[in-house]
Every structure is written in C-alpha cells, then in structure tokens.
C-alpha cells in the first residue's frame, strides 16, 4: 500500500520511518529538506508538496505543529484536499476539536474521510511503536487505517464524532502538564527544607504522590539536570491553551489548568519556546530561590 505522510519532524519522521520499515511504500513531503532527506534515505518517495502527496496516495497521515498549519496543509491552496487520490486523511497532530470539525467538513465535501488520531508517548514511543493513538471519525475509515495505526502503537477508538480524539488528547496533555507543575512545586518545597531530591522521587514513586512526572520526567530529565525529555515548552503551551479555550467554550472552568497555562507562559518567556517542558521545574526552583546547579 502506498501511504502519504506530511510533517517529518521528530515525531512525524519517526512514525513515517516505522511505516517504511513495515514494508509500505511511503511518499513524503515537508518544508524541511533535511527531514525529507532522512526519510528518502530510508526508502521513502519524495513529493513536491501536500497536493502531490495526495496525488500519489489514497491514505495520508500528517504530523504538524499547529492547527493553522494543519488546516492550511489540508484545505488550503495546494493542500491535500486538491489531490486526485485522497480518500482518508489521518491527523496525528494535536490540533484541537475545532480544527478536526473543519477538516471533517471540508474533506467530506470532497468525498474524503477525516480521522483525528493525536498521539501520546513522545519521541521514544514514536520510534518504538508504543504510542497511544486517540482516534475518532467515520468507523469504516477507522477500520481501514487500523492496521497502519497498529504499527505506530495502540489505537483507541473514541467514536465517530469529529474531534473526540482531539478532546481526549487535550485532556491527556493538560494532566501531563499539571503533573510536571505540581511536582515542581512539591520538589522545590522539599529541596528547600533540605531533602535530597533523588530520595524524594524514590519515596514519591513508592507512595500515593507518584505520577507521570515523578515516574519518568524527573528520573530522565530533571534529576540529571539535562531538561531534554523531548517535548518543547511552546508545543505544551499550545496544547494547554487549546484545552483551556475549548473548556471555557464548553462552560467548564479549569482553575488548575489556567494556573498551569500561566506557569508555561512564564517558562516560555524565561527559557524560550524551544526549551523542554520540564524547564517548568527550573522556573519554580528560581521562584523559591533555589539553584540546584550552583548548590550541587
């Protein structure tokens, strides 16, 4: 089967690579020529833009950074929707339910189906095929692409309502960001009181305070002070902003989520949008007057 793939960043490139390794013919496109070259070296065919991808493949995946970029790549001039062969579009990006609805409506008018299937599991999960994929859209289209999603990880079908998968992903990312924020505060409190941070993580992971941050972010990226878990502060901030906006539109107050959004905004201002989202810990430490690198 020939499969299209646009968006070959760290996540998209790894997922496209898995499809190639599974024996599929994959035609790719990205604005970053270096990223395209990496996939070409793995055996991918190269197309000149999104429309050309959809002229070659009936099923096309996308992994792109923002809702606006996804919408433009699909429905804009020269986008996938203008391709002659496109039947099913699968959005692996975190682009939000409003974008999912626009894509479903726009593609339906052109006789194509749209599946939103945002992923969770990071770069490691993308490379190893252990992602969680939160999918929604027309059931027949989901059944057709399920064998491909199985190559990327474990798909969860959340129903035929456009955007259901996106809503699930926003909830997931909100909880993940909250875990980092609250763990940052608890750790700063303990460190200031003289507790050893490594011992604190050991205790938390054996107690009821354990969470995704104590179990992987701190051991891998915060305790060693590398802050390189693999998810940019800017992308995390984008997701949390999307989540808070969607919740507000639905009449669901997110007091904690809004506070975490503020922490992420300050982290982005202090360390840059390209910093790792675990840099939230550094921000909270600085607020507490701590400097673990200096005091090590």
Secondary structure, 3 states (H helix, E strand, C coil): CEEEEECCCHHHHHHHHHHHHCCCEEEEECCCHHHHHHHHHCCCEECCCHHHHHHHCCEEEECCCCHHHHHHHHHCCCCHHHCCCCCEEEECCCCCHHHHHHHHHHHHCCCCEEEEEEEECHHHHHHHCCEEEEEECCHHHHHHHHHHHHHHEEEEECCCCCCHHHHHHHHHHHHHHHHHHHHHHHHHHHHHCCCCHHHHHHHHHCCCCCCHHHHHHHHHHHCCCCCCCCCEHHHHHHHHHHHHHHHHHCCCCCHHHHHHHHHHHHHHHHHCCCCEHHHHHHHHHHHCCCCHHHHC
